Structure formats: structure tokens, C-alpha cells
């Protein structure tokens, strides 16, 4: 059954900026609203709910997740900035008129504890993606605003739900956020007995080849210290042309 959810603090209006003048100097109203293509992020999500807070963020780690995907870890000091597992961010880049839109792949708990979020960005000819892959460096500053109505935010009093998650390629990002959030809730419930009890989770993940299966070590729980727990059944599907091959990595 589908559920309509309203998140307090979200609005459809103009964002409330919480940035310093130096960070804002390149992020003009024109750069925020300009959209050259019908497929741009701002146009696709024009009717989506967004949080009011626009927060500055600093890049503190960059890594290659695949031949075509880079991940960023960003420090967001503004404590008014928060998100739900599965949501995305408007990604404002100084000097770039087009606004990016990238799903968060980290858990809300990482932000709560370390003020960090993680993004994984696939290379395309879209200006924000080009910037991430070719110009972004450590200590680069951007601005972020959370949006999206697809998220997983169960409350402690709710009954357990079973989840089936289906992703292809870089589309794993919001589902990885949900998996990581579920793992955090699972650990909290096991340690404190006061958190939401996680139901069974199945992930079906497809990519064109093994090199594009992002975060496969963490997801499969093989050779990784960040184990997601035994409550998960994970299947990765590797599509190779017209002859798909399935790799089952369930424990």
C-alpha cells in the first residue's frame, strides 16, 4: 500500500539561505533557477517537496567507485540540514549555472554523528557531473538543499515492514542510503531494544558489467568491516548485452 507522507520543515517555496556572503557570491538567483534543458533536475523536480534550508558543504574526500562513477564525502556543518534515507539534494556549484540533482547514498546517522553526507556521481555531459569529475577538488565548496518524497523513515512504534529494493547502475544510491539506514536501525534495536525492528530486505541490483556494480563489497558483506547484518537477502544481477548472468551474494 502506498502512503502519502508530509515531512515537517519542507515547503514548495523559495529556499531560505543559511550561507555566508562569500559562499553565496557565485550562487545568484539566475544560477539557481536557470535550466537550459527540459530534462534538467530543477524542471524534473519542480513540484517536489524541498526543505527550506540551503546549507554550504565542503568536499573532504573523493574516490573512484567505478570507471564512470566518483563518490564525494561532504562536510555539512549546519545542524539545521537533515535528510531522510532515500532523498536527494539540489547541488549548487559556484560558477556553474545549471543545478545538479544527486541522490544521497549515506545514512542519516552519518550526518547526525559526523556531519557528513556521501554522493556517488556518474559521468555524463551534464555540467554538474562534468564539474564533479573534472574540476572538483578537496575543499571545494558547494551548497545543498534536500528534496524528494521517496524515503524510508520508520518510527519505533511502527510494525516491521519487508522491503524489496530494485536498482540499476548508479540508481543504487538512494537504496544504499535505505540499506545503510536499515543497518543502523538494526544495530540500534539489537543494542538498545528501543529502535524500529527491521523486517526482511531483498535487493535486486543490475549493472552492465561487474565494474559498474557500485559498493558491491559492502553490499555483499564480503571482505568489508561495514556489515549490513544477517537480516538481508541480496541478489546482484549483471546484465551483459542480451545474456544476463545472475550473481547471488546472499549469506
Secondary structure by P-SEA (a helix, b strand, c coil): cbbbbbbccccccccccccccccccccccccccccccccccccccccbbbbcbbbbbbbcbbbbccccbbbbbbbbcccccccccccccccccccccbbbbbbbcccaaaaaaccbbbbbbcccccaaaaaacccccccccbbbbbbbcbbbbbcccccbbbbbbbbccccaaaaaaaaaaaaaaaaaaaaccccccccbbbbbbbcccccccccccccccccccccccccbbbbbbbbcccbbbbbbccc
